[in-house]
Amino acid sequence: MEASFWNGKRAPGISDSIDLSQYNSAVEAIEEAFSQFADRPAFTSMGHTLTYQDIDLYSASFAHFIQTQTSLKAGDAIAIQMLNTLQYPIAIYGALRAGLRIVNTNPLYTEREMIHQFNDSGAKALLCMDIFAKSVENIQSETNLELVITTTLADMLPNVKRILINSAVKHIKKMVPKYHLPEALCFRKLLKQHLGKGFTPAHLNEPNDTVVLQYTGGTTGVAKSAELTNSNIIANMLQAGSVMLQHDENGQPMMKDEQSIMVAPLPLYHIYSFTVHLMAFFRMGEHSVLIANPRDTETFIKAMKPFKITGLMGLNTLFVSLMESPSFKELDFSGMKFTLSGGTALMDDTANRWKAMTGVGISEAYGLTECSPAVCMNPINGLERLGTVGQALQHTALKCIDALGEEVPVGERGELCVKGPQVMKGYWNRPKATRESFTEDGQWLLTGDVAIIDEDGYISIVDRVKDMIIVSGFNVFPNEIEAVVSEHPDITNCAAIGVPDVKTGEAVKLYIVTHEGVTLTGEEIRAFCKDKLTGYKIPRQFEFRRELPMSPVGKILRRKLKDDSLEDAAAAKKSA
């Protein structure tokens, strides 16, 4: 059959097409928002709000600084390594206005991971929070970073509030190693010095220009960078926005003329939050409440309390942690229109409990970094279908193929393939990896996920082709973990797999073979990994064996280990 994604049955109230030629560049959409919504609140963080006009002014100052006080030129890359604070949108928009490419960087990366990402992307500049600057000091000589800018958690807050916040986090700073970066600049000071000064529009304005280098491990090997172009970002910005503009059964817009208030607990360095909050919602003139530390549930809830929240974007574990807090039930949900879920599988029980508590269902979506990231979304007007990730977004074709590359009939399992304007240009400086991520004709992106497309075009993700592990929405790659653990002098072999976990969706389980006569514990291995792997990559479960299952050519059979793990879990449940 011909590849079909909604089969003429798109959910009511969502348009079938969007105008992909509306903007030439992401900056055009940002500039339009500055002009159109100047007096509206744009972002709130730690109780302080900046308007669209404020963000316009500060980001222009940052652009002026880049163009007049640095050697950076259009097309150069800048890494942004921060928590969700007011500095993030200022830095992103300022860098884009100055013509730089964005490299979103996880603040929790280890030094080894930072070196790889900065060198691979060719980043010449870095803006990071001071609490992570010691690592920058340690690795700067191993990178090509010419410019380092630091910022504190409270940099964009008013003087009194900044002093109070800095005082409150003194105990945290005492635990952070002091750093020595004498040439590093202070973000707050440079903004003040260049405030009100204009810049020369120098953005990368061709549709196929790469504006974001977003790192993902794909399905194998070290982290690769997806080249996301202006046209990719614009397409996904408009596609995601169209769902928010959905009409109800009476033909009335779900989102009224008044400004919507969106909660942003997911990190802005993650492409999911980046595209939705910094691009789609911003372009629509909405107000985002930034949450710096969503794991601090009570502070998270306190940040939401002053607002009549319209929507919240999160994932399964976040919804569960909120619902377990008594103070969450005291919030005013009367203005809530939707909740979006993505990054990892949404549990039916979580969705049902959430709807009972808030009165709003959770609309699960699906995407991947290589697609900017959204591929399909559920509608938001009560027509969401649990167990599915919705229908394909506009101008997006999906199909499922078998092991031979042939398309399977509707309703049958196969590897999900994507074709659409949001699909990346390719992997940065990796032509071979790019070719391998597409079908032989180069037309369809291979997702590595096994899916079922039903008659109405709703997609269910049922498995993964590769061995990638997803921990709290983040990609974890067994090869990377095994490479680190194998460096331990007492370990002869190891294998990492993903196992079900109530809190994180999946957790890393490590199978270990030690040298004869050597005794190790899981805690000793965890300690060994601590400075070499980001927290969510560190194994949580351990099993020691004399040998690991191998193929005739010596390849570890992870599938066999997964089967063993499932059998052990079933036996344990039965005996309990």
Stockholm file with secondary structure:
# STOCKHOLM 1.0

chainA/1-576         MEASFWNGKRAPGISDSIDLSQYNSAVEAIEEAFSQFADRPAFTSMGHTLTYQDIDLYSASFAHFIQTQTSLKAGDAIAIQMLNTLQYPIAIYGALRAGLRIVNTNPLYTEREMIHQFNDSGAKALLCMDIFAKSVENIQSETNLELVITTTLADMLPNVKRILINSAVKHIKKMVPKYHLPEALCFRKLLKQHLGKGFTPAHLNEPNDTVVLQYTGGTTGVAKSAELTNSNIIANMLQAGSVMLQHDENGQPMMKDEQSIMVAPLPLYHIYSFTVHLMAFFRMGEHSVLIANPRDTETFIKAMKPFKITGLMGLNTLFVSLMESPSFKELDFSGMKFTLSGGTALMDDTANRWKAMTGVGISEAYGLTECSPAVCMNPINGLERLGTVGQALQHTALKCIDALGEEVPVGERGELCVKGPQVMKGYWNRPKATRESFTEDGQWLLTGDVAIIDEDGYISIVDRVKDMIIVSGFNVFPNEIEAVVSEHPDITNCAAIGVPDVKTGEAVKLYIVTHEGVTLTGEEIRAFCKDKLTGYKIPRQFEFRRELPMSPVGKILRRKLKDDSLEDAAAAKKSA
#=GR chainA/1-576 SS CCCCSSTTCCCTTSCSCCCTTSCSSHHHHHHHHHHHSTTSEEEEETTEEEEHHHHHHHHHHHHHHHHHHSCCCTTCEEEEECCSSTHHHHHHHHHHHTTCEEEECCTTCCHHHHHHHHHHHTCCEEEEEGGGHHHHHHHGGGSCCCEEEEECTTTTSCHHHHHHHHHHTHHHHHTSCCCCCTTCEEHHHHHHHHTTCCCCCCCCCSTTCEEEEEEECTTSSSCEEEEEEHHHHHHHHHHHHHHHTCBCTTSCBSSCSSCCEEEECSCTTSHHHIIIIIIIIHHTTCEEEECSCTTSHHHHHHHHTTSCCCEEEECHHHHHHHHTSGGGGGSCCTTCCEEEECSSCCCHHHHHHHHHHHSCCEEEEEECGGGSSEEEECCSSSCCCTTSCCEECTTCEEEEECTTSCBCCTTSCEEEEEESTTSCSEETTCHHHHHHTBCTTSCSEEEEEEEEECTTSCEEEEEESSCCEEETTEEECHHHHHHHHTTSTTEEEEEEEEEEETTTEEEEEEEEEECTTCCCCHHHHHHHHTTTSCGGGSCSEEEECSCCCBCTTSCBCHHHHHHHHHHHHHHHHHHC
#=GC SS_cons         CCCCSSTTCCCTTSCSCCCTTSCSSHHHHHHHHHHHSTTSEEEEETTEEEEHHHHHHHHHHHHHHHHHHSCCCTTCEEEEECCSSTHHHHHHHHHHHTTCEEEECCTTCCHHHHHHHHHHHTCCEEEEEGGGHHHHHHHGGGSCCCEEEEECTTTTSCHHHHHHHHHHTHHHHHTSCCCCCTTCEEHHHHHHHHTTCCCCCCCCCSTTCEEEEEEECTTSSSCEEEEEEHHHHHHHHHHHHHHHTCBCTTSCBSSCSSCCEEEECSCTTSHHHIIIIIIIIHHTTCEEEECSCTTSHHHHHHHHTTSCCCEEEECHHHHHHHHTSGGGGGSCCTTCCEEEECSSCCCHHHHHHHHHHHSCCEEEEEECGGGSSEEEECCSSSCCCTTSCCEECTTCEEEEECTTSCBCCTTSCEEEEEESTTSCSEETTCHHHHHHTBCTTSCSEEEEEEEEECTTSCEEEEEESSCCEEETTEEECHHHHHHHHTTSTTEEEEEEEEEEETTTEEEEEEEEEECTTCCCCHHHHHHHHTTTSCGGGSCSEEEECSCCCBCTTSCBCHHHHHHHHHHHHHHHHHHC
//
